[in-house]
Amino acid sequence: GSAPGLEERPSGPASSLCPGPHFLLPDTNLLLHQIDILEDPVIKNVIVLQTVLQEVRNRSAPVYKRIRDVIQNPEKHFYSFTNEHHRETYIEQNRGETSNDRNDRAIRVAVRWYNEHLKKIEDEEKIQVIFLTNDRSNKEKALEEGITAYTCEEYIKSLTANPELVDRLACVSDEGKEIEGGKIIFPEHIPLSKLQQGIKSGIYLQGTYRANRENYLEATVWVHGDGEENKEIIVQGLKHLNRAIHEDVVAVELLAKDEWVAPSSVVLQDDGQNEEDIENEEEKENILKTSVNKDMLRPTGRVVGIIKRNWRPYCGMLSKSQIKEARRHLFTPADRRIPRIRIETRQADTLDGQRIIVAIDGWPRNSRYPNGHFVKNLGSAGDKETETEVLLLEHDVPHQAFSQAVLSFLPKMPWSITEEDMKHREDLRHLIVCSVDPPGCTDIDDALHCREIGNGNLEVGVHIADVSHFIRPGNALDEESVKRGTTVYLCEKRIDMVPELLSSNLCSLRSNVDRLAFSCIWEMNHKAEILKTRFTKSIINSKASLTYAEAQMRIDSATMNDDITTSLRGLNKLAKILKKKRIDNGALTLASPEVRFHMDSETHDPIDLQTKELKETNSMVEEFMLLANISVAQKIYDEFPEFALLRKHPAPPPSNYDILVRAAKSKASFYHANLNLEIKTDSAKALAESLDKAESPAFPYLNTLLRILATRCMMQAVYFCSGMDNDFHHYGLASPIYTHFTSPIRRYADIIVHRLLAVAIGADRTYPELTDKHKLAEMCKNLNYRHKMAQYAQRASVAFHTQLFFKTKGVVNEDAYILFVRKNAIVVLIPKYGLEGTVFFEEKDKPTPKLEYNSEVPSLTVEDTTLHVFDKVKVNIMLDDSNIQHQKMRMVLVEPKILGNDMPASLSAKSSSKDE
């Protein structure tokens, strides 16, 4: 019979070239370039040779991972044949034969062997193996040897019932796809070996290419290495950008000093439709060369070659060609940093108005845009499911369903706690433990208890879900969790880091069930001073899972005096003392206008926005989480000074605060009062105290605005490995050391911290990666990236739901406060909706008002009206959906009235609802 994986009688799509039953066998290049085709459900019964897999693994990790997933999928009937370990298909490399040629020969030998092998099977219809290769000489040799061979294109075009597959073919040979007779636009790329020599000798610099969102003719290259000068190199103009794409690793050559430029302050979007716009580009490039003073010039260079392409599949929309029946169209990515991509498709009409995914194949020197191919259709633009999918893809959030391989490592149900589980564990089921969370929370990470003990002191415990008990190092479940790094919470969807069986059930500390926990237990006196700390793995049984509001009600109730309530009151009392200590110590309490949407239970559309109000109980839980995180950080660092996973929050460079200090000063002089609005920034404590003092009876919202602005001055908090860093301080919490221990269901960092702590107290065994500081540092880099992306995805989700909310509202008039003034615009915050937006004073096709910008104050004078930071204004808000791909909130200043910027409200109302 045939091998596991393949079907005995291969069924597959009908092919006009090979009508009989057949298996497919692709060579390495075909697999690397046409993985989108091989992943398609239509293609089944494929033999993947070990020779091919090994080469793919060396050349592209992402493709290797994708082909491994396909082989594991039982519905695809893919089979990997270990031809290198098979007596009849193994071959030696001949003298003078390159390893490349040897591998090609090995593949042909395997195809021949397979065909001979299949002939022996008694069957009325002979089954054959079809060799797929795009390599001309390999195909010729195969045909000479009597092997049936086709190019990918020939075979795919022969599948009469599946014409849609043709669109997914990658444009492989760069030569074949050059635009006929197109003139050369770009300089050649220098080959890799020469680039590496040039980088060694210092002629070229290597760095990461970052395209500019605002201006497609400008980019910066962040140079790798520790050199102080030329960290950041500006690249301007098409020829200098030379076909680099956002996030590629490139080689740049510095230009002579007299050719250096300044970062341009113009906004340029690429809106050319056709290839012939090159002359037009030259005009645009001249706009960049506005006169600048000498201090503004920055190191400037040009891209001479590509060291590593970092392309990914891009979401966006088709800009249909104006030519009737055309097959070539431009695709416009949603990410403005990515250039348009030319694709060939027959289904342009059906793809119009749809969000689609496109992959780049290459970028020839005589083409204004890169070439690519269609990968898949996500659905209609503006549609909620589609936009959520786009948002997740664009922020690189892994969100596919967990694979069988991952799920196979989950405990079998019904699950119960065994004798074995109780080794190294304390039974704490008798304690009055309860959890306090937001309403509707199913992934409960933490629970608390507090009780008086004999000596008049208090025992307080923080109990955290013992996730590392279920997720063992290095298995598929662990690999998937570390890749995801964090759970992502969107407005009405949660993308779990670990499968639901764990996140909402076995690891969730729900009430009245036995659960495994990792407990941090302190003995404290009534002044909240810690006398003893101990850590233990435990088993708990939570007596109640409460919401913040329910817990608050119990604490405040005059009649309730049960155990749970008593425990909560004890916790609350201690939390208040802990918070005061922390703030006296210099911790910052910063405001952020967080918005939640009330969803309609039927349509799931946002009906109303509310700004979050925080209760005392929110703060109560937070204090104990902070305390547990600090206690654990200290413990794992004492135990493993070289490889503790910690979290730090760097102090911002003083210049970050300029805007805050100036804004407060300009406000103080505006009130002519001797208001205490001097913001001191020499330490977190000084900042916290001056923020507390900055109150104005005439302007109650001022303090919140100052705190929001202070938040903007902060740096990102990051994970790091203690052996690779010497600054541990957490600025915002004013703590010398910090880590994340309390949320292992939704953050992978906490799982590592649990493993370190378990080894430290002898509750679990170690493993090599856990004590390898370079591996840990790599992991921290990935976790920091995933956290940043999750944050951006969450913001984008709120922005999208805000747009849905305003879609039906027409024009809304609201109070707003100015947060920043820019050269030609102001950025405002609308407290009612926690919404931020930009009011532009220069609009296309409208006369521009007279603008004077003063960066010292800061202020912007429009005609005769001067606007300062924190001024209260009125704006009209509406949804601008003129560009379906980039819908945005449009804001117009209504008060103070500015001459010439007047548009009657009724008119603007029409303009916003006309294209509904």
N, C-alpha and C positions, 0 to 999 in steps of 0.2 A: 504494500500500500504506500501512499505518499506520506510525507513527513507531517508531524502535527503542525497545524497552522494552515497549510494549503488544503484546498478541497480536493477530494479524490477526482471528481469531475469538475474542473474549474468552470464556474459560471461567471460570466462577466459581461461587460457591455458588448453589443454586436459590433464587429469591426469589418469594414469592407475589404481590408487588406488580408486579415487572417480569420476567415469564417469559422475554422475549426476551434475546438477547445484549446486554450493555451495558457501558459504561465508567462509572466514578464520578468526579465532580469536586467535591471538598469546598471550602468557603470557609475563610477564615482561622481564625475562632473554632472551627470544627469541628476543624480540624487541631490547634489549640492544646490543646483540652480532651479530644479523643478519640484522641490518639496511640496509646493502648493498643490501641484497636480497629484502627486502621490498621496497626499492627505485626503483628497476628494473621495467621498463615499463610493463613487462609481468605480474607482480603480481598486481591484481586489486581486488576490492570488499572485503576489509578487515575491520573487526570491531575492533576498538581500545577502550578498556574499560577505563573508568575514573580511576579505581584502578591501571591499568597498567601505564597510563600517569603520574599519581601522583608519582608512584615509580620511573619511568624513570627520571622525573624531579629532584627528590632528588639525583639520583645516577649519572647522566651524562648530564650536560647542553648541550654539542654539539649534543648528540643523540636526546635530547628533541627538540632542534631547528629543527633538520632534520625531525623528525616525524611530527612536527607541519606543516612544509612546504608541506610534502606529503599529509596531510589531507586537506590542502587548495587547492591542485591541482585537478581541476574538472575531469581530464582525469583518475585519479587513482581510483575514487569511494571508497575512504576510509571514514569511518564514526566513529566519536567518540561518544560512548554511555555512558551517565552519569548514570551508574549502581548504584552509591552510593546514588543517589537522587531519585531512582525509587522504589516505594513501594514494588514491588514484587521481587526485586533483592538485596535490602539492607539487610545485615546481621550483627548481633552483634558479637563481639569477645567472644568466650566461655572461661570459667575459665580454666586456664592451657594451653590455646592455644596461641602459639606465634603469633605476628602480621603477621609474614611471612606466617604461616599456615592459618591464617584467610584470608589473601589476596588470597592465592591459592584457598581456599574454595569459596570465593566470585566470583572468576573468573569462577569456575566450575558451580556455581549456575546460573550465567549469561548465560553461554553456554546452560544449560538445558532450562532456560526460553525462550531463543531465539528460540531453536528448537521447543518447544511447540507452541510458537507464530507463527512460520512459518507454522506449520501443519494446522492452522486455515485458511490459505489463500487457496482459491479454485484454484487448479492448477493441470493439469494432472500429471506434474512431481513434486515430492516433492523436495523442496529446503532444504538442511541441512547446519548446521554450523559445520565446521571442527575445532577442537581445536588443535593448534600447540604448543607443549611444548618439551623442551629437558630435563625436569626434570623427572627422572625415576619414583619416587614415585607419582608425580602428574599425570603422564600419567596412571599409574596403577589404581589410584583412579578413574580417569575419566572413564576408560574402565569399572570398576566395576559398575559405576553409569550409564552405558549405553550411554556414550558420545563417538562419533567417535574422536579418538585422534591419531596424528602422531608426530614423531619428525620432525624437519625442514628437516633433511637429507632425511628421508623416503619420505616426500611429494615432495621435489624438484627433487629427483631422479625419481619420478613417472611422471614428466612432460616430456613425450616422445619427444615432438617437440622442447624442449628447453634445450638441453644438456649443453649449455654454462653456464647456471645458476649454475651448480654444482661447477664450479671453484670459485664462489663467496661465497660459504659456509665458514663461519669462523670455524677454528679448535677450538672447544670450550673446551671440557673437556681436561685439561692438562694431566690427567692420560692417556687417550686413545692414546695420540699422542707421548708418550715417544718413543724414538727409541728402538726397541726391544733389550732388554739386554744391552742397551748402558750403559757404566759405568758412575757413578756419577762424574761430572766434577766440579760442583760449590757447595759451601757451601749453606745451607738452608737460606732462608730469615726469619728473625725474624718477628713474627706477629705484626700488627700495634699497638695493645694495649700495648705490651711490649716495642715497640720502643718509644711510647709517654712517658711511665714512665721513660725510659732510658734518654730521652732528658731532661725531667724535672730534673732528678737527676744529669745530666751532664756527664753521661757515654758516651752518643752518642751526635753527633752534627748533626743538620739538615741543609741541604743546597741544592743548585741547581747543578746538575751534568752536567758538560760541557766536552764533548768528545773532543779529540785533533784531528784536521784535518790531521796533519802530521804523527801522530803515534797512531795506533789503540790500542796499549797496555798501553796507558796513558790517564789520564783525570784529571781535577781539579774539586773540589767541592767548590762552593762559599757559605760560611756559612752565614745563615740568622742571623739577630740580629746586635747589635751595638758593640759587643766585638771588642777590637782593635787587640788582637793576634789571630792567627789561622783563619784569614779571608778566607784564600785560602788553601785548603788541596790537596796535590798531591796523586793520586791513580795510582799504577802501577801494571801491570800483570793481566792476565785473572781472576784468582780466587778472587783477591781483587776488580776488577771492578764488579764482581758478577752480571752480567746480567742487569746492569743499562744502560739506553739508554739516549742519549743527551737530556737535558732539564727536565729529571725526577727530582722530589724532593726526596732526599734520606736521609738515616741516615748513618753516618760514625762513625767508632771508630778509634781514633788516635792510631797509633802504638807506641811502645816504642822508645825513641830517637835513640837507636842504630840501629833501622831498618829504619830510615828516609833516603830518597833518594833525588837526585837532578833532576830537570827537564832534560830530556834527549835531546840531540841535534841531535838525529838520526831521519831519516825519515823512517817510517815502514808502508807500505800499506799491508792490508790483502789480499794476493792473493791465499790463500789455496783453493783447489777445493772441498776437501771431508772432512768428519767427522774425518777421522783417523789421521788428521794432528796434534793431540795434542802433540806428541813428538816434532815435528817441532816447536810448539809454545814455548816449554821449551827452545829450543836453542835460539829462538828470544828473550825470556825474559832475557837470559844471556847477550845479547848485551847491554841491558839497563844498566846493572850493571857495566858500565865502571868506572874506578877509578876517583873520583872527590875530589877536596879539600874541607875541612870541611865547609868553608863559603857558599858553594853552596847548602848545605842540607836544605831542606824545610820540614815543618810539613807534615807528610805522614800518610795516613789512609787506611781503607778498608771499602767497602760498606757492611753494615750488613742487610739492609732491604730497602724496597721502601715505601715512604710515599704517593706519588702521581705519577701515570704514566702520562706523557704528550705526549703520542703518537699521531701522525697525520697520514693521508695517505701519503705514500712516493712515489715519482717518481723515476724511474730508468729503468734498463734493466734486462732481464732474462739471466743468465749464464746457458746455456742448459747443462743438465747432459750428461756425455759421454756415459752413458749406453743406449743402444737402447731401444725404447719403454718405457723409464722410465717415471714415473709420478711426481717424486719428483725432484724439481730443486732449485737451489739457485738464488735468486734475488739480484742484486747489486744496491743499491740506488745511486742516483746521488750525494747526500750529503755524503761526505766521513766520516762524523762523525757518521753515522748510520751503524750498523753492517749489514752483509748480512742477508737475511730472507729466510727461507725454505718454499716453497709453493708447493701445489700439483696442477698440471694442465694437462689436456689432450691436450691442444692446443699449446704445446711448439713450434712446428714447425712454426705455424703462428705467434707466438709472438717473434720469433727470429728477432733481428734487429729493434724491435719496442720499443718505450717508453711506459711503462705501470705504473699503480698505484697499489700498494700493501699495505694492512693494516696488522699490527702485531696483532696476537691473544694472544700469550703467549710465555713464554720462560722456558721450563722445565729444571730441574737441570742436566739432563744427555744429554743435547743437546748443541752442540757447537754454534748453531745459534738459534735465535727465530723462531717460526712458524708463518705463516701468510696466507692470502688468496688474490687471484687476485681480483682487484676491477674493473679496466677498462683499455682499450687500448687507448692510446692517438694518435698513428700514428707513422710513420717511423721516426727513429732518424735522425737528420740532416736536416729534413724538416722544413721550416720556421714556418709554423703554429704550428706544434707540439712543436718545441723548445720554441716558445713564450709561449705556454700553460704551458710547464714544468717550465719555468722561473717564471711565475706568481704563479703557485702552490708552488714552492719551496721557494718563498719569501713571501708566505702566503698573497698574494694580492687578496682581494675579487674581483672577476671579472665576476661573472655570470650575466646574464641579470637581470635588476631590476624586482622584482616580481610584480604580479598584485596588491598585498596589498600595495606595495610602490607607484606604479603608480597611485593608486586610490586617493592619496592625492595631485596630481598635479592639477593646475587650469584647468577648462574646456575651450576648444578653441571654437570659437574665443575669445581671452582674451582682455579686455580693462580696463582702469583705471576708477574706480567708485567714486562717491561722498564720499562713506565710506573710500576709500583709501586715499582721500585727507585730511581727518582729521589729525591733527598733522603733516602736510606736507607743505613745501613751494614750490611754483611753480617757478622753475628756468629755464623754457623752453626758456626764452629769452636770456640766457647767451650763449656766443660763446664757447661751450664746444667741445673738440675733444679728441680722444683716439689715442695712439701711441703704436703699438705692433709689434711683429715679423710677417713676412709675413704668411698668411694662418691661422692666429689665429682666432678661432671662439668663444672662451670663454673669452670675453673681460670684465675684472673685474673693470677696472678703467678708468676714463676720467679726463681731467684737464681744467681749464680756468684761464685766467689772464686778468685783465682790470684796467685801471686807474680810480680812483674815485675822486670826486670833490676836496678833500683836497690835491691833489698831491701825495697821497699814492697809493699803488696797492692793489687790492683785488685778492687773489689767492684761487682757490678752487680745492680740490681733491674730485671727486665724485665716490663712490664705489657702485657696484651693491647691491641692497637691498635684499640679498638672505634670510635673516631671516624673511622677510615679507611673503615669500612663504613656508618656512620650519618651521612648528610650533612645539614647544617643545613636545617631547614624542610620536609623532605619528610615523607610520611605516617608513615614508620618513626620519624623523629625526634620528630614530634608525639606519637605513641603512647608512646614511651619517656619523654618528659618528663612526660606525663600520669601514667604509672605511677610514675615517680620512683625506684622501688627494687624489687628482687626480694623477695618475701615468702616466708619459709620457715616452713611449718606442720609439725606433727609428721610427716606422711607425704606432704607435697605441697609442690611448689615452684611459686609463681606467678611466672613469669619476667618480667623487665622487657623483655627483647628476645627475639625468636623463637629457637627451639631451634637452628636451623641455625647461628646465631651463638653463642648462649650455651654450647652443648655441643659445638660442632664448630669452625667457622672461627675463632672468637675464643678458644677454649679452648686453653691452651698445653699440649697433650697431648705425650707423649713421641714422639720419632722421626718427627715431621712438621715441615715448614717452616711457621712462623707469623710473622705481622707483629707487631711489638712496639714499645712506646715505652720506651726504656731510660734509666735514671738510673745513671750510672757514676761511682764515686768512686775517687780514689787515697788510700789511708790508710796510716799507719804502724802498727806492731804495737800501739801504745797506743790504736788506734781513733780517732786524730785525723784529721780530713778535711784533705787537702792540696789537692785539686782536685776540682771537681764538673763533670760535663758531661752534657748531655741530648741524645739523638739518637733519631730513628725508626730502627728496625732490622728485621732478619729473623733469627730464631733457630731453633734446632732443639734442643729439650729432650732431654737424654739419659736422663732418668728421671722418672716422676711417682710420688712416694713418699707414703706416709701418715706422720703424725707418728711412729708407732711404728716403722715401717721405718727412717726417718731416724735415730731414736734408737739403734736396734740397730746401724746402721753406725758411728755415732760411737763407741759403746761397745765395738765388736768389737776383739778383740786381733789378729785375723788379716787383716781387710780393709784394703787400702791403695791401692785403685784411685783413679782421678781423681775420681770423684763423691764418694767418702768423704772424700778429702783436702779437697776443696772444702767439704764440709759441716763438717768439723772446723775449718777456717779461719773459716767463718761463725760457728760456735758460740762460738769463742773471743772473736771480736770482739763478738758479741752480749752476752756476759756483761759485758764492759767497758762497752759502751754502756748496758746496763741499770743498772749500778752508778752510772755518771755521772748518769743520769736521776734515779735515786732520791736521790742526794746533792744533786741540784738541787732536790728537793722534789716530785717526781712521786708520785702516790698509787697504791698497789696495794690495790684494794678487793675484797672477796670478794662473789661472788653465788652463791647455791646453785643452780647450773644443773642441770637434770634432763634426762636423755634416756630415752626409752622403748625397750625392746627389743620389736620387733613380731614377732608370729607370722607366719611367711612365707606361710601359707595364708590365714588369716582376717584378717590385718592388725590383729588386736586387740593392745593392749598386754599383754605378759605380765609384764614386770619393769621396775623403774625402776632406773637407776644414776645416781649423781651424777658429773658429769664430772671426770675427773682430768686435770690439765694436765701435760704433759711439758715438759722443757727445750726440745725442738724447737718447741713451740707458741710459746714465748717468743722463740726465735731468729728465727722468721719475723716475729713481731710487731715486734721491735726494728728490723729493716730496713725494714718497711713504715712505721713511724713516722718513721724517718730520711728515707725517700724523700718522704713527705708534707711533712715540714718543709722539705726542700731545695727541693721544687717550689713550696711556698707562698711562700718567700722570692723565688724567681726570678720567679714571675708577678706578685708584688706590686712588685718592683723595676721590672719592665717595664711594668705597667699599674696604677699606684697607685689609679686611680679605679674600675676595674672588675674587680678580681681576685675570684674566688669563694673565700671562705675559711671556715674553721670555727672557732667560738670556744666556750669553755666558761666562762660567767661564775662568779665566786666567789659562793658563797651568802651571803645576808645573815646576819650573826652570829647572829640569833635562831633561824635554822634549826638551829643546833647545840645549842640548850638541852637537848633531849631526850637527846642523846648524853652531854653533860657530866654531867647529873643522874644518868643511869643508871649511869655509871661510878662517880660519887661514892657512890651508894647501895650499890653492890656492894662498894666498898672498905671502907666502914664495916661492912658485913655480915661481912666476913672478919676484922674487928678487926685486920687486919695493916696494917703501914705499906706496903701495896701501892702501887706507883707507878701509880695509876689516874687521874691527873689528865690530862684530855684538853685540850690547848691548841689553840685554833682560830684564832689570829690570822693564820696563813698556812698554805698547803698544806704547807710544809715542817715547820712546827711540828706540824701535825696528823699528818703521816706519821710523824714521830719519836715522838710520844707514843703513837701506835697500836702502833709497834714495841715500845715499853717495856711496854705494858699486858698483861703476861703473868701468869698465876697458876697455879702448879704444882697447886693444889688443884682448878683448874677449867680444864682445857686448852682447852675449846671457847669460852671467854670471848673470846679474841682475834678469832676468826671472827665471833662475834656483834657485837662492837664494829664490825668492818669492814662487816658487813651493814647495821648501823644507820647508819654513816657514809655509806654509799651512798645511804640514804634521805634524807639531808640535802642531797644535791647538787641542782644545777640541771640542766636539760636542755642538752646541747650543741646548737648551732644553726649552720646555714649563714647567711652574710650577705655583702653586697657591700662591698668595702673602701672604696668612695667614699661609702657611706651610714652609716658607723659609725666611731667612733674607738677603741673598746676591742677589741683583737684577742686578748687573752690567753687561753690555754687552761689553765684552773686545774688540771684533773686530770693533764695531762701536764707541767705546769710549763713550757710553751713559750710564747714571746712571739708565735708565729705558727704556724698550722696549716691544712692543707686536706685534702681527700680526692682522691688520685690513683691509688691502688692497686687499686681494684675497679670499673672501668668497666663490667664485664658486669652487675653487680648494683646499681650506684648511678648515677643520672643526673648527680649533681654532678661525679663524676669525669670524665664525658664533656666537660663544659664546661671543666674544668681542663685536660684533654688538649688541647682546642681552643686555649685561651689559651696553653698552653706551646708548641704547634706553631707558632702565629703568632710567639711570642717568639723561637723559634730559626729562623724562616724555613722551616719544613717544610710549612706549609699556609697558605691564605689566610684572611683575616678576613671577617666579614659583619656588617651593621649591628647586629643584635640583640646580638652578642657584646660590643659596646662601648657599650651603652646601659644606664647603671646603674639606671635605673628599671625597665627590663624585667628586669634581673638580680635586683633586689630582690624583684620580684613572683615570679620563679621560685623564689627562695630560700624565700619564704613557702610556696609549694606543696610544695617538697621537704621542708621541715620538717614540714608537715602529713602528707605521705605517710609519712615516716619514723616519726612518732609513731603513726600508725594501724597501720603494719606491726608496730610493737613491741607495741601492744595486741592485735592480731590473733594474734601469736605467743603472747602470754601466755594469751589465751582458748583457743587451740588446746591448749596444755599443760593448762589447767584442764579442758577437755572430756575429754582423754585420761586425765587423772587420775581423772575420774569413771567413765569406762569401766573403768579398772583396778580401782577399788574396788567396782564394781557387783556383782562375783561374790564379793567377799571377806567379806560380812557385816560383823561388827564387828572392827576391828583395834585393838590396844592398843599405843601407842608412846610413847617418850620425847619430850618437847617442851620448848622454852625459851620463856619469855615475852618477846615483842619490845616490846609496848606495853601499858599498862593504860588502859582507858577508864572512863567513869562506871559502866557497867553490864556490862562485858565485858572479856575480855583477848584480845589477839591473840598467837597462838603460832606458832612455827616448828618443824616436825618435820624434823630434819636428814636422817633416813634417806630421806625422799621429797622433800626440798627444798620441802615443802608448807607453805603458810601458811593459818591459819584462825582463826575467831573463836569463842571459847567465851562464850556469853551466860549471864548469871545471872538474866535475867528471861525467863520463857517464858510464852506464852499458857496460860491455864487451869492455872497452877501457882502456889502461893504464892511471892511474891518474898522471897528471903532479905534480911537486913539488910545494906545496902551502905554503905560509907564510902569516898569517893574522896579521895585527897590528891594534888593536882596538883604540889605542891612536890617530893615525894620522887622520883618518883611511885610511888604504891602504891594498891591497892584492898583493902579489908578486907571479906570476905564472912563474915557471922556472926562467928566468932572467928578466922578464918584470914586472915593478911595476905599478899598477893601482891605481889612486886616485879618490876621488869623484870629479865630474865635468870635468874629462878628456874627451876630444872629441875622439870618436873611430868610427870605421866603423863596421857594423854588417850585416850578411845575415839573412833575415827574411823569414820564410816559415811556412806553416800550417802543424802541425804534427797531422794527424788524425788516427794514429795507434790505439789509444783507442777511439772508436767511441763515447763513453759516455763522455769522457773528452778530447775533441779536444783542442789543445792549440797552441799558436804561439811559434815556436821554433827559438831561436836566437843563432847565432854562431859568435864569434869574428873574424873579418877578418884583421883589422888593430888596434893596432899594431900586427904584426904577432907573434904568439907564437909557439916556436918549439914544435913539438909533438902534437900540437892542430890543425895542418894543415889538412884540408881535401880539395881536389880540388873542386872548385865551381861546375864544371860540374857534379861531382859525387853526391854532396849534392842535386843538382837540380833534378837529377833522383829520389833520395830517396823521395823527397817530392811529386812528381807527380805520383809515380808508383801506389798508391792505389786509384786513382781517379775513 
